[in-house]
């Protein structure tokens, strides 16, 4: 293997970090009458995403970035089966969307796509949230809650 040394070039191995918290139980969930699945941009920003719209966009963007179209159809059918009207943004409707290193989301995507109850708790529980950040900041993306939950970490 040939090694290359570059002098005078700034390089970093830093990347986004996202932690996802889904409560194991929630009796406070209220299902909306309508839900829009929008495409968003989820990268290095330090934020807490806890609204239904933000969580739906994160999930939909991650599925779209990973070309998991069958899962999108399945999720829409599940939501419609619960009486929720669903609209979705098409890839051609927006020029830019992403989840930084979306290929690192597979464990989370597999979990919510294979467990209807977990999907509903992720989207509609006020106790479910996503903490976004990056490994350059002092911001902490650790989940610190007092209730039983499933936790997923997307780093790179």
N, C-alpha and C positions, 0 to 999 in steps of 0.2 A: 504494500500500500504506500502510495506516495503522499507525503504530508506537505501542506502548503502553509507558509507563514506570511501573513499580511501585516505590514507595518504602517502605522498611521491611520488605521481604520477602526472606528468604534464598532464593537460588536457586543451583543448581549444575548444571554440565553433566557432572558426574562419573558414572562408571558402572563396571560390572564389566569385568574383563579376564581372559580365559582363554587359555592357551597349551596346545596339544596336541602331544605328541611321539609319533610312531609310527616305530619302527626299520624300516629298509628290509629288514633280514634278521633272523631270529632262529631259531636251531636249538634253543633251550632251552624252547620252548613246550610246555606240557602242557595238553591239553584236559580240562576237568572232565567228570564224569558228569552233573552237573545245573547249571543256571544259572537264576537268578531275575531277571527284568527288572522292577525296581521303579521307582517314580516318586519323584524326590527334589527337593530345593531347592538350586539352584546359582546363587549370586549374588555378593555382594561379599566373602565370606569369603576369607581368605588360607590356602590349604591346598594340599597335593599329593595328588592322587587317583591311587593306583597299584594298588589291589586290583582284582581282576576284578569284584567286586560294584559297586565305585564307578564303574568305567569303563562297565559295562553299564547302570547306572542313569543315568549322564550321557547316554549315547547314546539310551537308550529315552525319557528325559524330553525330550530335544531333538527327537526324531522325533515324539513325541506333541504337544508344544507347537506344532510346525509342521504338524501334521495329515498327516504322511507315513505313513499307515496301510498303504499298499501296500508301502512299504519295510520296515515292521515285520514284515509277513507274510513277506516275502522273507528277511529276516534269520533269523527263526525257522525257516523251512524249511532254510536253509543250516546252521544250528546242529544241527538235528535230523538232517540228512543226515550230519553228522559224528559222530552217536551221542550227542549231548548232549540230555538231557531239559530242556525249557524250560518254565518257568512265567512268567506275567506278571501284573502288577497292572493292574487296570482303572481307568480314570479315575474311575469311580463308587466305587471302593474307598477313595479318599483325598480329603480335601477341599482340599488345597493342594499343588501341585507347580509347578516352573518352572525354566527356565534364563533368567537375566536377559538380555533382548534376544535371545531365541532365534532371531530372524530373521537375526541376524548369523552363524549357524552353517552356512549353506548350503554353503559350500565344503567344510567338514569332512564334513557329512552326505552330500553328493554323492560324495565320495572313498570313504568306507567302504561306502556302499551300492552302488557300482558296481564295487568291486574286492574279491572274496571274500578274497583273501590279505591285503589291507590290513585288512579287517574283523577277521580272525582275529588278526593281529599286534597290532592295537589292543586287542582284548579280552583276549588271553591271554599276550602277551609281558610278562615282568617288566620289560622296558626301556621299555614304553609308559606314559605318564602324562599327567596334566592338572595344570597349575598354575593355581589360581584366585586372584584378587586384585581390586584395584580401583585406579583411577588417583588415589586420595587417599593411598595408602600409599607407604612407602619400599620395600615388598616388591617384588621383581623377578619378573616373569613371563616373563623371557627363558629360552629353552631353551639350556642349556649342557651338551652331552654330547659325548663323543669318538667316537661312532659315527655312521654315515650314517643319516639319518632324514628323515622328512617332518614338516613343522611347519605347524600351523594356528593362527591367532590369531583370537579372538573378542573384539572390543572394541566400545565404543560411547561 
